[in-house]
Amino acid sequence: MKVSNMTQLDKLKQLLDIKDDSKDFILEFTIERVEDTIRNYCNIKEIPV
């Protein structure tokens, strides 16, 4: 899998060495919360890519 085509979830799962989908919900929730925190702290609507 190319890094450029990976979603945030895919990257996180690879970093954590998670092979199945059993933790996807909690990982997605965590990603969303972190993104919200970053946007609120920086007072921006979108996180630049």
Sequence and secondary structure as in RCSB ss.txt:
>XXXX:A:sequence
MKVSNMTQLDKLKQLLDIKDDSKDFILEFTIERVEDTIRNYCNIKEIPV
>XXXX:A:secstr
  GGG  HHHHHHHHHT  SSTTHHHHHHHHHHHHHHHHHHHT SS   
